[in-house]
Amino acid sequence: MAVLKEIPDPRTLGDEECVALAQAVSADIARLEAVRFRALAQLSRHREGARSVVQEVALGLSLVDTHAGAMVAAAEALTTRLPRTLGLMDQGKLSGFGAMKVAAATAWLSDEDALAADAVLEDRLEDKNSEQIRKAAGHAAITVDREGAGRRVERHREGRRLTVRHGETGVASIEVEDGPVEKVAAAYVRIDREARALKTGSETRTLDQLRADVALDLLLGGQGGKTERTEVFLYMDLFTYLGVNDDPAELAGHGHIPATLAREIATGADTVLRRIITDPVSGQVLDLGRNRYRPTAGQGEFVRVRDRECRRPGCHRPAQACDIDHSVPWQFGGHTDAADLIDLCRRDHRLKDEPGWIYRLASDGTLTITTPTGQSYDSTPPPLHEPRPKAPPAEEPPPF
């Protein structure tokens, strides 16, 4: 299939021509994705498979870490264990997303068995959608290593993890991925049973809503169906809180939420309010008020309130779940004060200590991260409000 040399204006095409153009462009995209996989694999080889390659790819391609990790793993597999699958991409017959499905489904195989599955799949992937590809790859993997099915189950169960996915404004999802099927099934039965018990004549929530509410309440340590207390950071302008304006607020780790939802959260029965003093010009945090429930003092709390999230660009782990670390290591002259402390999640905390990664914190709070390949990325705590103009000087009274 030839590469498109000139792309016609879709507005001049008929129905069949539009489909043909979309197919041709998709084939060209697949070829380019194959080049990208080879580049990522070569980067990983240069760095001898260092874990920090994933973070560098995430920064360089503006990806979330999980997707960057999947791309690097797929790149390594395609260029070593799955050469025929990569060849299908070169021919424009398989998308990068489809190739990643093959890489994931065969990850548990030995190199020899992966090559065998790759050969089986060569004639079975063209014109298939991602779900068909996943099933075909899974079947091929079991076919070439029937005795390894038990190892596959064990590997999957060892990979269990909890993930958070932020959705549209004000909502998010939490998921236990690859959990033991018997425990997941039992958990669902309990959640469903308690949700149905709450579905009385006066209950207006649907069963789906009740299941979600019960699951979250149980995770927060309750008995199901009851509100539990936990800690989140909600940043809201005083005027928004008072209803003078409807400026969006920010929920750390999630992003901006509408003023109406922010006021609903802020006026909850167990909500604790905290006064934050900001620079009126820049909007940056200067100090914290000390009147609050169970007051705690110290620089750590100031840094968490100021940073809100992990300071590596692209990482949105809330500050409450992060480590407070020196931007300049203590042994190299770092100081334990707010001007030198930053929030980093545990993974990025460890990343900072790997060879070639350089962290510099400027006086205005801007953190500059330089990767081993020399690429630099900046991270600045967002201001709590938009910069406000300075008040004009008062006019002097006229002389008598």
Residue, then its C-alpha position, 0 to 999 in steps of 0.5 A: m500500500a502506497v504512502l499518501k503523497e498528497i492529501p485531498d480536501p475531504r470537503t470535495l469528496g463523496d462518501e466512498e472517497c471519504v472512507a477510502l481517504a480515512q483508510a489510507v491515512s490510518a495506514d500511514i499513521a500505523r507506519l509512523e507509529a511503527v517508527r515511534f515504537r522503534a525510537l522508544a525501544q532504542l531509547s530504552r536500549h541506550r538506557e539499559g531498560a532504566r525505569s526512568v525511561v517511562q517518565e522521560v517518555a511521559l514528559g516528552l510525549s505529554l502522556v500519563d505515566t501508565h500509557a507511557g509505560a505501556m508504550v515502552a513495554a510494547a516497543e521493547a516487545l515489538t522490536t524483539r519478540l513480535p517482529r511480524t506484528l511490527g511488520l504489519m504496522d510497517q505495511g499499514k495493516l495494524s494500528g499502534f493500539g492494536a499492536m499494544k493489545v498483542a504485546a499485552a496479551t503475549a507479555w507472559l510468554s517466553d521469548e521463544d513462545a512469543l515468536a511462535a504466537d507472533a507467527v500464528l497471528e501474522d495472518r489473523l490481525e488485518d482488518k480486525n478491531s481492538e477487541q478481536i485483536r485482543k481475543a486472537a492474541g490471547h488465544a494464540a498465546i494459550t495455544v503455543d503454551r497450554e501448560g503456561a495458562g496457570r503461570r499466566v493467571e498467577r502473573h495477572r493476579e500479581g499485577r493487581r493494582l488500584t487506579v484512579r481515572h479522572g473524568e469530566t468535571g466533578v467526577a472520577s472513577i476508582e478501579v481494582e485492576d486484575g484483582p483475584v476473580e473470587k474476591v472481586a465477585a464476592a465484593y460485588v455480591r456484598i455491595d449489591r446486597e447492601a445496596r438492595a437493602l437500602k432501596t426502600g420505598s423512600e429511597t430516590r437513588t437508583l441501584d447503580q447509584l447505591r452500589a457506587d455510594v456503598a462501595l465508596d463508603l466501605l472503602l472509607g471505612g464505613q459500614g456501607g451507605k453512610t458518609e465517612r470523613t476523609e481529607v481532600f484539599l479544596y481551593m476556593d476564593l473567599f468571594t466564591y465561597l460567599g456566592v459573590n462570584d462563581d469562579p471555579a474552585e480546584l480539587a487537588g488531584h482532580g482539577h477545577i470544579p464548578a462553584t456550585l459543587a465547591r460550595e456544596i463540599a465546603t458547607g458540608a457538616d464535617t468540612v473544615l475551613r482554613r484561611i490561606i494568605t496569598d500574594p495579591v499580585s501573583g496569587q501564590v501562597l504566603d502563609l496559612g491561618r492557624n485556626r482549624y480543626r486539629p491544627t498542625a504546624g510546620q513547613g510540611e503542611f505549608v508545602r502540601v497546601r502550596d503544591r497541591e499535587c506532585r510537582r513533576p509535570g504530568c503527575h497528579r497524585p495529591a500532595q497528601a499522598c506524596d513525600i516532601d523532599h529537598s529539591v537540592p539533596w541535603q548532602f549537597g547543601g539543601h535546606t529544610d525550609a519551604a523555599d527548598l522543599i517540594d512534594l513528590c510522589r514516591r516514584d518521582h522521589r526515587l526518580k530524582d535520585e537516578p543518574g542524569w536527572i537534575y531538579r532546580l527550584a527557583s525563588d518563585g517556586t518554579l521547579t525545572i526538571t532536566t532529563p538525562t537527554g537534556q530536555s527541560y520541563d517546568s512546574t509552577p504551583p498554580p496561584l490560588h487566584e488570578p493576579r490582581p492589579k495593584a491599587p492606584p496610589a491615593e491622591e494627595p490632598p490639595p494644599f491649603 
